[in-house]
Amino acid sequence: MVARNKEKGGFMIKRALISVSNKKGIVEFAKQLSELGIEIISTGGTAKVLRDSGLSIKDVSEVTGFPECLDGRVKTLHPLIHGGILAVRDKSEHIETLNKLDMPTIDMVVVNLYPFKETILKDGVTLEKAIENIDIGGPTMLRSAAKNYNDVTVIVEPEDYERIIFEITDKGSTKLTTRQKLATKVFEHTCHYDALIASYLKQVQQDKEDKEEFPKTITFTYEKAQDLRYGENPHQNAAFYREIKNKSDGLAEGIQLQGKELSFNNINDSNSAIELLKEFDEPTVVALKHTNPCGVASAETLYEAYKKAYEADSQSIFGGIVAANRIIDVQTAIMMNEIFLETIIAPDFTDEAQKIFKNKKNLRLIRLPNITEKLESGYDIKKNIDGILIQSRNIDLVSSITRVTKYSPSAEQMRDLDFAFKIVKHVKSNAIVIAKNQQTLAIGPGQTSRIWALQNAIRNTMHNLVGSVLASDAFFPFRDCVDEAKKAGILAIIQPGGSVKDEDSIKACNEAGISMVFTGMRHFRH
């Protein structure tokens, strides 16, 4: 006989199956269930913990009449367990079957899964160890209970214990709306769990030649790092989700030392600054606004690099993001503190430097120890209205350097060309970067015409461009960019090449006394 409570569609909870890896709050929860007259069935380590607390527990093997076996791999995979979970209480034939087979109903399932994520995040974990932490019975019970949420309460997170006890105490059962929400949470949880397993197995796949980069179906899983105050604009809601992996070189690994919570734009801009900074090994500072660099410089010391980055565009840096690949010292901190900055990211800050920033309570200081680590291969993902675009991450810089003019760049110019091309790769297209002495002098981002990008860069700079070099993220479709560069006194150009009118640009360079090299690799950034 199955007893119905007052709530339509709800049944009295008489029996609960508990099997959890995360023991947080489970003893207190089980005691409360027991006090409410609910019988508890359990397995292995969970049963021991509950018995040790003084609770009366029935082992799963007592219900099934079958012992746990195969090193615990088979415990709950049995008809007497899943029949008790899946039986539809309003179907007389289901109840008749339960009675005929002496199969008890299981009205509540409290399960969380083997710690697969925690296992694979450990250093040196073996494939065999990871596989042993793939839960089979747990997801099966969760899915069974979630499928039958009309009759069964399923709990996968300790945070829900208190709410469930309140509802049972009040009504003898849980609300249908609660059970539906919990069931949804279960399928999200098991989906996340399976996606993590698939991702891990793909990463460790030994036959690299057979590894499919873009499979027929693809699933990604992320965990929420934090809710954000708002999105790009105040009327948009937002949150930050982080990728799950044991090695991360991005902002998710950063430690915030002071300042307001990072906003959507802070995180997006910071990521762009970090990606650009990873192109450099020498002491380098990136100043960035709205995902575009506004001042970048390299030098012998970080202080010199910051001074040059600031002087590259002392107007645009105001209210921007600054990322550095060396420890922020006192001298650098004093200069940084003279203007309003949103965020400073660095591998670390000296104690004295931190004291200097203390008076600016809203200034965000982010310690990111792995900021100098190079980016690994992976996916770049963009969401559109009804799908996602996926591409391999842009971690390369050039295919080959080929001189195409009768003039060759000097060693110093070549160094600046390399510097500028690293930066133009991270500027929104169409993009132009003009630099000299490892310092940006002018940046032209995001124009629909390449000549406009160059003209904007030249028009908006405060610097004399004579003797500088120019980098373009894609080829010149016409000779007009070379002609404009000549007027500004630019002496060397680096660009991918590949236009049907390359010869026009090469001829214009030869006429102007400008050296030009091709890289064979385009870097559109949309």
ROTORDO-662300 format. One record per residue (C-alpha): residue in three letters; x, y, z. Coordinates in steps of 0.1 Angstrom, whole numbers, always signed. Layout:
// residues N
  lose      x      y      z
   ALA      X      Y      Z
...
END
This chain:
// residues 526
  lose      x      y      z
   MET     +0     +0     +0
   VAL    +14    +34     -9
   ALA     +1    +63    +13
   ARG     -7    +96     -4
   ASN     -3   +128    +15
   LYS    -26   +159    +13
   GLU     -7   +174    -17
   LYS    -21   +161    -50
   GLY     +5   +139    -67
   GLY    +27   +136    -36
   PHE    +33   +105    -15
   MET    +44   +100    +21
   ILE    +82    +95    +22
   LYS    +87    +62    +40
   ARG   +121    +50    +27
   ALA   +153    +68    +16
   LEU   +184    +55     -2
   ILE   +216    +74     +8
   SER   +250    +69     -9
   VAL   +273    +99    -11
   SER   +309   +107    -17
   ASN   +305   +142     -3
   LYS   +297   +135    +33
   LYS   +290   +172    +41
   GLY   +259   +174    +64
   ILE   +248   +139    +57
   VAL   +249   +127    +93
   GLU   +227   +155   +105
   PHE   +203   +151    +75
   ALA   +200   +113    +80
   LYS   +193   +118   +117
   GLN   +165   +142   +108
   LEU   +150   +118    +83
   SER   +152    +90   +109
   GLU   +134   +112   +135
   LEU   +106   +117   +109
   GLY   +102    +79   +108
   ILE   +119    +74    +74
   GLU   +138    +41    +69
   ILE   +173    +46    +55
   ILE   +190    +22    +31
   SER   +227    +28    +24
   THR   +259    +14     +9
   GLY   +296     +9    +18
   GLY   +313    +39    +33
   THR   +282    +60    +37
   ALA   +265    +32    +57
   LYS   +295    +30    +80
   VAL   +295    +68    +86
   LEU   +258    +67    +94
   ARG   +261    +37   +117
   ASP   +290    +52   +135
   SER   +268    +82   +143
   GLY   +243    +58   +160
   LEU   +218    +55   +132
   SER   +200    +22   +123
   ILE   +208    +15    +87
   LYS   +197    -12    +63
   ASP   +224    -23    +38
   VAL   +215    -24     +1
   SER   +225    -60     +1
   GLU   +198    -67    +26
   VAL   +172    -53     +2
   THR   +186    -71    -29
   GLY   +197   -103    -13
   PHE   +228    -99    -34
   PRO   +263    -90    -20
   GLU   +284    -60    -32
   CYS   +310    -74    -56
   LEU   +338    -66    -80
   ASP   +355    -42    -56
   GLY   +323    -24    -50
   ARG   +316    -18    -87
   VAL   +283    -36    -84
   LYS   +261    -25    -55
   THR   +229     -8    -64
   LEU   +225    -21   -100
   HIS   +196    -44    -92
   PRO   +159    -46   -101
   LEU   +148    -45    -64
   ILE   +165    -10    -62
   HIS   +155     +5    -95
   GLY   +120    -11    -94
   GLY   +114     +6    -61
   ILE   +126    +39    -75
   LEU   +109    +38   -109
   ALA    +75    +24   -100
   VAL    +47    +49   -109
   ARG    +27    +50    -77
   ASP     -6    +59    -96
   LYS     -4    +28   -118
   SER    -21     -1   -102
   GLU     -2    -26   -123
   HIS    +31    -12   -110
   ILE    +19    -14    -74
   GLU     +8    -50    -80
   THR    +42    -59    -94
   LEU    +59    -44    -64
   ASN    +37    -64    -41
   LYS    +41    -96    -61
   LEU    +79    -93    -61
   ASP    +81    -80    -25
   MET    +98    -49    -38
   PRO    +98    -19    -14
   THR    +93    +15    -28
   ILE   +122    +39    -25
   ASP   +107    +74    -21
   MET   +139    +95    -18
   VAL   +173    +91    -34
   VAL   +203   +110    -19
   VAL   +233   +104    -41
   ASN   +264   +124    -51
   LEU   +290   +108    -74
   TYR   +325    +95    -72
   PRO   +350   +124    -71
   PHE   +360   +122   -108
   LYS   +369   +159   -111
   GLU   +389   +160    -79
   THR   +408   +129    -90
   ILE   +418   +141   -124
   LEU   +429   +175   -110
   LYS   +455   +158    -88
   ASP   +491   +159   -101
   GLY   +503   +126   -116
   VAL   +470   +109   -116
   THR   +470    +77   -138
   LEU   +444    +69   -164
   GLU   +436    +37   -144
   LYS   +429    +58   -112
   ALA   +407    +82   -131
   ILE   +387    +54   -146
   GLU   +381    +38   -112
   ASN   +365    +71   -102
   ILE   +339    +70   -129
   ASP   +306    +64   -111
   ILE   +281    +40   -127
   GLY   +255    +31   -101
   GLY   +252    +66    -88
   PRO   +242    +83   -121
   THR   +219    +54   -128
   MET   +200    +59    -95
   LEU   +199    +96   -100
   ARG   +185    +94   -134
   SER   +159    +68   -123
   ALA   +148    +90    -95
   ALA   +148   +122   -116
   LYS   +128   +105   -143
   ASN   +102    +95   -117
   TYR   +102   +129    -99
   ASN    +64   +129    -98
   ASP    +67   +103    -70
   VAL   +104   +104    -59
   THR   +125   +131    -43
   VAL   +161   +131    -56
   ILE   +189   +151    -39
   VAL   +223   +156    -54
   GLU   +236   +186    -34
   PRO   +240   +190     +4
   GLU   +227   +226     +0
   ASP   +192   +212     -5
   TYR   +190   +191    +27
   GLU   +176   +219    +49
   ARG   +148   +228    +24
   ILE   +138   +191    +21
   ILE   +135   +186    +58
   PHE   +114   +217    +61
   GLU    +89   +205    +35
   ILE    +87   +169    +49
   THR    +82   +182    +84
   ASP    +54   +205    +71
   LYS    +36   +181    +47
   GLY    +50   +146    +51
   SER    +64   +149    +16
   THR    +80   +174     -8
   LYS    +63   +198    -31
   LEU    +59   +187    -67
   THR    +75   +219    -79
   THR   +105   +211    -56
   ARG   +109   +176    -69
   GLN   +108   +189   -105
   LYS   +135   +215    -98
   LEU   +156   +188    -81
   ALA   +152   +165   -111
   THR   +163   +192   -134
   LYS   +194   +197   -112
   VAL   +201   +160   -114
   PHE   +202   +159   -152
   GLU   +224   +191   -153
   HIS   +247   +173   -128
   THR   +250   +140   -147
   CYS   +254   +159   -180
   HIS   +282   +179   -165
   TYR   +298   +147   -150
   ASP   +296   +128   -183
   ALA   +309   +158   -203
   LEU   +339   +160   -179
   ILE   +347   +123   -184
   ALA   +345   +126   -222
   SER   +367   +157   -222
   TYR   +393   +140   -200
   LEU   +394   +108   -221
   LYS   +398   +129   -252
   GLN   +427   +147   -237
   VAL   +445   +115   -227
   GLN   +438    +97   -259
   GLN   +470    +80   -267
   ASP   +466    +76   -305
   LYS   +471   +113   -313
   GLU   +469   +107   -350
   ASP   +434    +93   -346
   LYS   +423   +122   -324
   GLU   +393   +140   -340
   GLU   +396   +178   -335
   PHE   +360   +186   -344
   PRO   +338   +155   -337
   LYS   +303   +150   -349
   THR   +289   +162   -316
   ILE   +307   +183   -290
   THR   +299   +191   -254
   PHE   +316   +215   -231
   THR   +312   +218   -194
   TYR   +320   +247   -171
   GLU   +315   +256   -134
   LYS   +303   +289   -122
   ALA   +331   +309   -106
   GLN   +309   +339    -97
   ASP   +278   +359   -104
   LEU   +286   +393   -119
   ARG   +269   +426   -110
   TYR   +259   +430   -146
   GLY   +270   +423   -181
   GLU   +285   +445   -208
   ASN   +258   +470   -199
   PRO   +239   +475   -166
   HIS   +206   +461   -180
   GLN   +222   +428   -189
   ASN   +227   +399   -163
   ALA   +259   +380   -163
   ALA   +280   +353   -146
   PHE   +315   +340   -151
   TYR   +320   +302   -156
   ARG   +354   +286   -156
   GLU   +368   +257   -175
   ILE   +377   +226   -155
   LYS   +413   +215   -159
   ASN   +444   +209   -137
   LYS   +465   +236   -154
   SER   +452   +270   -162
   ASP   +471   +301   -173
   GLY   +441   +324   -174
   LEU   +423   +348   -152
   ALA   +403   +320   -134
   GLU   +436   +311   -116
   GLY   +441   +347   -104
   ILE   +440   +357    -67
   GLN   +423   +391    -61
   LEU   +443   +410    -35
   GLN   +421   +441    -33
   GLY   +394   +461    -50
   LYS   +358   +457    -62
   GLU   +345   +425    -77
   LEU   +356   +420   -113
   SER   +328   +430   -137
   PHE   +319   +413   -170
   ASN   +340   +439   -189
   ASN   +369   +437   -165
   ILE   +371   +399   -171
   ASN   +367   +402   -208
   ASP   +393   +430   -211
   SER   +417   +413   -186
   ASN   +416   +381   -207
   SER   +425   +401   -238
   ALA   +454   +417   -220
   ILE   +467   +384   -207
   GLU   +465   +367   -241
   LEU   +486   +395   -256
   LEU   +511   +396   -228
   LYS   +518   +359   -233
   GLU   +534   +367   -266
   PHE   +564   +382   -248
   ASP   +592   +368   -227
   GLU   +611   +401   -219
   PRO   +597   +425   -193
   THR   +565   +438   -209
   VAL   +534   +459   -200
   VAL   +501   +458   -218
   ALA   +476   +487   -213
   LEU   +442   +479   -227
   LYS   +407   +494   -232
   HIS   +377   +476   -246
   THR   +397   +445   -256
   ASN   +421   +466   -277
   PRO   +456   +474   -266
   CYS   +462   +512   -262
   GLY   +498   +510   -251
   VAL   +523   +482   -251
   ALA   +561   +483   -244
   SER   +590   +460   -236
   ALA   +622   +471   -218
   GLU   +651   +459   -196
   THR   +630   +465   -165
   LEU   +593   +465   -157
   TYR   +594   +501   -146
   GLU   +608   +512   -180
   ALA   +583   +490   -198
   TYR   +554   +506   -178
   LYS   +567   +541   -184
   LYS   +569   +535   -221
   ALA   +534   +518   -222
   TYR   +520   +548   -204
   GLU   +537   +573   -226
   ALA   +525   +554   -257
   ASP   +490   +567   -251
   SER   +487   +585   -218
   GLN   +451   +595   -225
   SER   +436   +561   -234
   ILE   +452   +542   -205
   PHE   +431   +562   -181
   GLY   +405   +538   -166
   GLY   +421   +508   -184
   ILE   +435   +474   -176
   VAL   +472   +470   -171
   ALA   +489   +436   -173
   ALA   +526   +430   -166
   ASN   +547   +399   -168
   ARG   +571   +408   -139
   ILE   +565   +415   -102
   ILE   +552   +450    -95
   ASP   +578   +468    -74
   VAL   +576   +501    -55
   GLN   +589   +523    -82
   THR   +564   +509   -108
   ALA   +536   +510    -82
   ILE   +542   +547    -75
   MET   +539   +556   -111
   MET   +508   +534   -117
   ASN   +492   +550    -86
   GLU   +493   +584   -102
   ILE   +464   +577   -125
   PHE   +430   +559   -124
   LEU   +433   +523   -134
   GLU   +405   +497   -132
   THR   +427   +466   -128
   ILE   +464   +456   -125
   ILE   +474   +420   -132
   ALA   +508   +407   -125
   PRO   +526   +375   -114
   ASP   +529   +392    -79
   PHE   +532   +425    -61
   THR   +559   +433    -35
   ASP   +545   +441     +0
   GLU   +557   +477     -4
   ALA   +539   +480    -37
   GLN   +506   +466    -22
   LYS   +508   +493     +5
   ILE   +510   +520    -21
   PHE   +478   +508    -37
   LYS   +459   +504     -4
   ASN   +445   +540     -6
   LYS   +427   +531    -38
   LYS   +401   +507    -25
   ASN   +383   +501    -58
   LEU   +415   +493    -77
   ARG   +416   +456    -84
   LEU   +449   +439    -79
   ILE   +451   +404    -94
   ARG   +480   +381    -86
   LEU   +484   +356   -115
   PRO   +515   +335   -110
   ASN   +512   +317   -144
   ILE   +508   +348   -164
   THR   +540   +341   -183
   GLU   +530   +306   -193
   LYS   +524   +302   -230
   LEU   +489   +294   -242
   GLU   +482   +257   -250
   SER   +463   +246   -280
   GLY   +426   +245   -275
   TYR   +393   +259   -288
   ASP   +382   +295   -294
   ILE   +344   +296   -292
   LYS   +320   +323   -304
   LYS   +282   +322   -298
   ASN   +258   +333   -325
   ILE   +220   +334   -325
   ASP   +214   +297   -330
   GLY   +247   +279   -325
   ILE   +284   +282   -318
   LEU   +314   +287   -340
   ILE   +345   +267   -329
   GLN   +380   +272   -342
   SER   +415   +261   -330
   ARG   +431   +288   -307
   ASN   +454   +312   -326
   ILE   +487   +304   -310
   ASP   +510   +308   -340
   LEU   +525   +340   -352
   VAL   +542   +336   -386
   SER   +546   +310   -412
   SER   +579   +323   -425
   ILE   +596   +357   -428
   THR   +602   +367   -464
   ARG   +618   +400   -475
   VAL   +599   +411   -506
   THR   +615   +445   -513
   LYS   +649   +456   -525
   TYR   +655   +471   -491
   SER   +660   +450   -460
   PRO   +650   +460   -425
   SER   +679   +466   -401
   ALA   +683   +443   -371
   GLU   +667   +470   -348
   GLN   +638   +474   -373
   MET   +633   +436   -375
   ARG   +631   +435   -337
   ASP   +604   +462   -338
   LEU   +585   +445   -366
   ASP   +583   +413   -346
   PHE   +572   +433   -316
   ALA   +545   +451   -336
   PHE   +532   +420   -353
   LYS   +527   +402   -319
   ILE   +505   +431   -309
   VAL   +485   +436   -342
   LYS   +475   +399   -338
   HIS   +455   +410   -307
   VAL   +439   +441   -322
   LYS   +404   +440   -336
   SER   +404   +439   -374
   ASN   +411   +457   -396
   ALA   +441   +465   -375
   ILE   +473   +486   -378
   VAL   +501   +489   -352
   ILE   +530   +514   -355
   ALA   +559   +510   -332
   LYS   +595   +520   -325
   ASN   +620   +510   -299
   GLN   +597   +482   -285
   GLN   +570   +507   -279
   THR   +536   +512   -296
   LEU   +533   +547   -310
   ALA   +499   +544   -328
   ILE   +472   +517   -330
   GLY   +443   +517   -354
   PRO   +417   +490   -345
   GLY   +384   +478   -358
   GLN   +379   +497   -391
   THR   +360   +484   -421
   SER   +387   +497   -444
   ARG   +424   +491   -439
   ILE   +434   +525   -450
   TRP   +410   +540   -425
   ALA   +427   +519   -397
   LEU   +461   +534   -408
   GLN   +448   +569   -411
   ASN   +431   +568   -377
   ALA   +463   +555   -361
   ILE   +483   +583   -377
   ARG   +458   +610   -370
   ASN   +453   +601   -333
   THR   +489   +596   -322
   MET   +508   +622   -302
   HIS   +541   +608   -314
   ASN   +565   +616   -343
   LEU   +564   +585   -364
   VAL   +595   +591   -384
   GLY   +617   +560   -384
   SER   +590   +537   -370
   VAL   +577   +504   -383
   LEU   +542   +493   -392
   ALA   +524   +460   -388
   SER   +491   +450   -405
   ASP   +470   +420   -395
   ALA   +461   +412   -431
   PHE   +474   +420   -466
   PHE   +472   +454   -482
   PRO   +445   +453   -510
   PHE   +460   +484   -526
   ARG   +492   +505   -524
   ASP   +474   +533   -506
   CYS   +486   +521   -472
   VAL   +523   +522   -483
   ASP   +518   +557   -497
   GLU   +503   +568   -464
   ALA   +531   +552   -444
   LYS   +557   +571   -465
   LYS   +540   +604   -456
   ALA   +543   +595   -419
   GLY   +580   +586   -422
   ILE   +576   +549   -416
   LEU   +606   +529   -427
   ALA   +596   +492   -425
   ILE   +564   +472   -428
   ILE   +554   +437   -418
   GLN   +522   +421   -432
   PRO   +510   +386   -442
   GLY   +510   +392   -480
   GLY   +487   +372   -503
   SER   +469   +400   -521
   VAL   +465   +398   -559
   LYS   +479   +433   -558
   ASP   +509   +425   -536
   GLU   +532   +437   -564
   ASP   +516   +472   -563
   SER   +525   +475   -526
   ILE   +560   +461   -532
   LYS   +566   +486   -560
   ALA   +553   +514   -538
   CYS   +578   +504   -510
   ASN   +607   +503   -534
   GLU   +598   +537   -547
   ALA   +595   +550   -511
   GLY   +627   +534   -497
   ILE   +606   +513   -473
   SER   +615   +477   -465
   MET   +587   +451   -463
   VAL   +585   +415   -451
   PHE   +557   +390   -455
   THR   +548   +365   -428
   GLY   +525   +342   -447
   MET   +500   +342   -418
   ARG   +469   +364   -413
   HIS   +456   +374   -379
   PHE   +420   +386   -383
   ARG   +404   +392   -348
   HIS   +366   +396   -350
END
